[in-house]
Amino acid sequence: MSFSWSFWLLKRRKIISELEAINSWFNKRREEFYGLIARKIRGKEKLRDEGYFPFDLGDLERICRLDSRKA
């Protein structure tokens, strides 16, 4: 079964909104950030435009390479 990337984008938004709902039960005096980490994320730009922080393995690899250059 094949799904379009828009289906998966909606699925990711649902996961994040569920996390926001659960977190609303707790301390409301702090600033919160929501992110998603997966092997591959298509549509990361749309999620970033909505204020979320999506990272996939490619992003983490780039971060590790940048960090290793500082050492």
C-alpha positions in Angstrom: 0.0 0.0 0.0 1.4 3.4 -1.0 0.5 6.7 0.6 1.4 10.2 -0.6 3.7 12.4 1.3 0.7 14.6 2.2 -0.8 11.7 4.1 2.3 11.3 6.1 2.5 15.0 6.7 -1.0 14.9 8.2 0.0 11.9 10.3 3.0 13.7 11.7 0.8 16.7 12.5 -1.6 14.5 14.4 1.2 13.0 16.5 2.5 16.5 17.4 -0.9 17.8 18.2 -1.5 14.8 20.5 1.8 15.6 22.3 0.7 19.2 22.6 -2.6 18.1 24.2 -0.9 15.8 26.7 1.6 18.5 27.6 -1.1 21.1 28.2 -2.0 19.2 31.3 1.4 20.1 32.8 3.1 23.3 33.6 1.9 26.1 31.4 4.5 28.7 32.5 7.3 27.4 30.3 8.0 27.8 26.6 7.7 24.5 24.8 9.1 23.3 21.5 7.9 20.3 19.6 9.9 18.2 17.2 9.9 15.0 15.2 12.8 12.7 14.6 12.6 9.9 12.0 14.7 8.1 9.5 13.4 10.2 6.6 11.0 13.1 6.7 9.5 14.6 3.5 7.9 18.0 3.9 10.2 19.2 6.6 10.0 22.8 5.3 6.2 22.9 5.9 6.6 21.6 9.4 9.4 24.2 10.1 7.1 26.9 8.7 4.5 25.8 11.3 7.1 26.2 14.1 8.1 22.6 14.6 11.6 21.0 14.6 11.7 18.0 12.3 15.0 16.1 12.0 15.9 13.1 10.0 19.1 11.0 9.8 20.5 13.3 7.1 20.1 16.3 9.4 21.8 14.5 12.3 24.6 13.3 10.0 25.3 17.0 9.0 25.2 18.1 12.6 27.7 15.4 13.6 30.0 16.4 10.8 29.9 20.0 11.8 30.6 19.1 15.4 33.6 16.9 14.4 35.2 19.8 12.5 35.2 21.9 15.7 37.2 19.2 17.7 
